[in-house]
Amino acid sequence: MIQNDTIIALATPAGVGAIAVIRLSGEDAIKIVDSFFQSVKKQKSLLKQKSHTLHLGHIVNNGITLDQVLVSIFKNPHSYTGENVVEISCHGSSFIQQEIIQLFLQNGCRMADNGEFTMRAFLNGKMDLSQAEAVADVIASNSAASHQMAIQQMRGGITNELKELRAQLLDFAALIELELDFSGEDVEFADRTKFKQLVATISSVLKRLIDSFAFGNAMKNGIPVAIIGEPNVGKSTLLNALLNEEKAIVSDIAGTTRDAIEDEVIINGVAFRFIDTAGIRETEDIVESIGIKKAYEKAENAQLIIFLIDSNKYIYSSDLFLEEITAVKERFPNKRLLVIANKIDTLSCHDTSIMQSEIENLILLSAKQKVGIDELKSELTSLVNTGALSNNETIVTNSRHFEALTLALESIESVKNGIELNISSDLFAIDIRECLRHLGNITGEYDVDKDILGHIFGNFCIGK
């Protein structure tokens, strides 16, 4: 799969800007650029220059100067891809970018595929597969939390987590295989007590990493927060206040919101995906009924639920509202629930005090007046367990890693059961190999199918 040809692509976003960076990688990258490069001070060959040096000059074709450029040289193996790499910083004109790229395409280069630079870095041993995938996550990160997790993975977080345990399992696997060669002599080379301890440790680590996926995936894609409640309690107004824009239609007519409306906002470095749902009530309107059904579905899939109540109505029918709050808690027993009383700008201090005494951890606000919004945001971030991030723990965010870890856990649990039942080592040797294979698939230490690599790197942008 390793290519020896030279690839080229625009490494900066397409369009007009102050500068653009054009990247080449391959054995002949420096040679190709050198054919069209003229230094501003004295004639010099890029081929004779040291790695990691910058050179100011012009790209010239048949006596016509295309642009003044700054050329960066990185010689193999000390480059991003492990090959000869040249980066040309030119002026950000789209015309200039295309002229330079077309010149090199006509003289020994081909256009890079999506993610091909990073794929070459992986194939040339500059990074493992999990680190390569993290490059795309770093580029796509839109919050401090998602950026921190991606950087941690790019530095080899999950690799370092499993490296030592995998090495020890490999040692025991070799001893188990050796026992199979001497099966007729009834000998044991692998210490069963130590092996059992290792298997238990591996199982514990895998479970912790698997459990981190729900949190990591939510932090990466935005923590889903469903806003539910009766019609006209101010759900759409609250969404607009949180987003600081008129995203949802606000009306005094009950049942205005028929479908779920979603948008994302970053609060204290954490991305939240707020979902405004249809008002929950008894109705014969078919369309509204569908919206209410969808509201329950969104709440079921959310990590946090905001149950919004009208504080004016609560004062006159508190028992009914307390029953509704209890019903919501019983319907979503495993969800974190925030009960919020809206429209407090119309109440007296005495009334709000009564509400707070009757409802535990009640949050008071006026979405229309944007009173209490900052307090709500603080409460939301406090509910998110960022301790793992603060401690720089490994958090799984990649679904492919989650699947591989789950399969590895199944295999290691089979090994554990085999040891406890004292079965013959040849019966659980297969499970040991399977566990090693699944762990190796995360980092690419086992042979990875070409189609899988194509899928992974195909999601990258061209130029990376």
DOBABA-220615 format. One record per residue (C-alpha): residue in one letter; z, y negated, x negated. Coordinates in steps of 0.2 Angstrom, whole numbers, plus 5000, padded with zeros to 4 digits. Layout:
aZYX/...
END
This chain:
m500050005000/i500249884985/q498749764984/n498049694968/d496949564976/t497349384977/i497949304993/i498049124999/a498749035013/l499448865018/a501348885016/t501848725025/p501548695044/a499748655049/g499248475053/v499348305044/g500948265033/a501448185017/i501048335007/a500448515010/v500848675000/i499548804997/r500148964990/l499149104980/s499849274975/g499049404965/e498549464947/d497149334946/a498049184955/i498249084939/k496549114933/i495749064949/v496648904950/d496348864932/s494448874935/f494548714945/f496048624938/q495948474927/s497548404919/v497748214920/k498248194902/k497348324892/q496348474894/k497448624895/s497348804902/l498548854915/l498449034909/k499348974893/q500748884901/k502448954903/s503149014920/h504048904931/t503148744925/l502348604935/h500648524930/l499948364937/g498048354938/h496548364950/i495648504959/v493748474954/n492248574961/n490548544954/g491148374947/i491848314964/t493748284964/l494448364980/d496248294977/q497648254965/v498848394965/l500448464957/v500248644952/s501748754951/i501648914940/f502649074942/k502149224932/n502549404936/p503849474938/h504849314939/s504149254956/y504449274975/t503149414977/g503349494959/e501549444956/n500749294948/v501049154960/v500348974961/e500848844973/i499748684975/s500548534982/c499148424988/h499048275000/g499348325018/s497648285025/s496948435035/f495248405028/i495948415010/q496948575014/q495448665021/e494348605007/i495448674994/i495748845003/q493948865006/l493548834988/f494648974983/l494149094997/q492349074989/n493049114972/g494049274972/c495449244986/r495649315003/m496649245017/a498449315018/d498949415033/n500549365043/g502049395031/e501049465017/f501849365004/t503549435009/m502849605011/r502249604993/a504049544988/f504749704997/l503349824990/n503649754972/g505549774973/k506049594974/m507049624990/d507449765001/l506749785019/s508349705028/q508249555016/a506349535020/e506749535038/a508049405036/v506749285029/a506049275046/d507749245054/v508149105042/i506449025047/a506849045065/s508648995065/n509048855077/s510948835075/a512248835061/a512849005067/s511149095067/h510749015050/q512349075042/m512049255049/a510249255042/i510749195025/q512149325024/q510849455028/m509549385016/r510949395002/g511049585005/g512449585018/i512149745026/t511449825011/n513049785001/e514049855016/l513250025015/k512650044997/e514250114990/l514550235005/r512750295005/a512850324986/q514450434988/l513650525003/l512150564992/d513350634979/f514150744991/a512450794999/a511850854982/l513450964980/i513151034997/e511351074993/l511951154977/e513151264988/l511651324997/d510851384981/f512351494978/s512651544996/g512851724992/e514251694980/d515451604993/v515851444982/e516151264987/f515651124975/a516050984987/d517950954990/r518050965009/t519650855010/k518750705001/f517150745010/k518050735027/q518850565021/l517150495016/v516350545033/a517750465042/t517550305032/i515650305035/s515950335054/s517150185055/v515950065045/l514550115056/k515450095072/r516049915066/l514249865062/i513649935079/d514949845088/s514449685080/f512749685087/a513149625104/f513949465096/g512649445083/n511149465095/a511949335107/m512349215092/k510549235086/n509649205103/g510949095112/i512549155121/p512049175139/v513149075151/a512949095170/i513448955182/i513849025199/g514648965214/e514348915232/p512948795237/n513148605234/v514648625222/g513648545208/k512948685198/s511348595194/t512248435191/l513348525178/l511848595170/n511048425168/a512648355161/l512748495148/l510948475143/n510948285145/e509348285154/e508748305172/k508248485170/a508748555187/i508348475204/v509948395212/s510048375231/d511248365245/i510348495254/a511148665252/g510148805244/t509048685234/t509048805219/r508148965224/d507749035206/a508749035190/i508448895178/e508848915160/d508948805145/e509848805128/v511048685120/i511948695103/i513748655104/n514748645087/g513448745078/v513348885092/a511848905103/f512248925122/r510948975135/f511548905151/i510848985167/d510948885184/t510849005198/a510648995217/g512148955227/i513049115233/r513349115252/e512849225267/t511049175273/e509649245283/d508349155272/i507349295263/v506849185248/e508649115246/s509349295247/i508249345233/g508949195223/i510649245227/k510349425221/k509549355205/a511149255203/y512249405203/e511049495190/k511049345179/a512949345179/e513049525176/n511949505160/a512849345154/q514249345141/l515149205149/i515249155168/i515648985174/f516348995192/l516148815199/i517148765215/d517148605225/s518848525222/n518748425239/k518548585249/y519848675239/i521248555244/y520948605263/s520648795260/s521548845244/d521849025250/l520049055253/f519548995236/l520949095228/e520249245236/e518449205230/i519149185212/t519949355213/a518349435220/v517349365206/k518549425193/e518549605201/r516549595202/f516449555184/p517949635176/n517249635158/k516649455158/r517449305151/l517749195166/l517949005167/v518548925183/i518048745185/a518448625198/n517048495200/k517048325209/i518848275203/d518248095203/t518648095222/l520348165221/s522048095217/c523148145202/h524348235214/d522948345221/t522248395204/s524048435199/i524248555214/m522548635209/q523048665191/s524748735196/e523848865207/i522448915196/e522748975179/n521748895165/l520848785177/i519548655170/l519448495179/l517848385178/s516548275187/a514848335182/k514048185191/q515148055181/k515148165166/v517048175165/g517748325157/i516048385149/d516748365131/e518248465136/l517148605144/k516148615128/s517648635117/e518348775129/l516648865127/t516648865108/s518448915108/l517949075118/v516749125105/n517449235092/t516749145076/g518049225065/a516849355058/l515649215053/s517149115045/n517549275035/n515749295030/e515749475038/t514149575040/i513549545058/v512049645064/t510749545073/n509249655071/s508849775085/r507949895072/h509549895062/f510549935077/e509450075082/a509550155064/l511450135063/t511650215080/l510650365075/a511550375058/l513150375068/e512650515078/s512150615063/i513750585054/e514750625069/s513850795069/v514350815051/k516150775055/n516150905070/g515451035058/i516851005045/e518251015058/l517451175065/n517351245047/i515551295050/s514351345036/s513751195026/d511951245028/l512151195047/f512751015044/a511650985028/i510250935040/d511350805048/i511850735031/r509950715027/e509650635044/c511050515041/l510450465024/r508650445031/h509250325045/l510250225033/g508850215020/n507650155034/i508649995036/t508349945018/g506750035015/e507450155002/y506550295012/d504750305015/v504450185029/d502950205040/k501450085037/d501450045056/i503249995056/l502949875041/g501449805050/h502549775065/i503949695055/f502849575044/g501649545058/n502949435067/f503049325051/c502049155050/i500549155039/g501049085022/k502749175021/
END
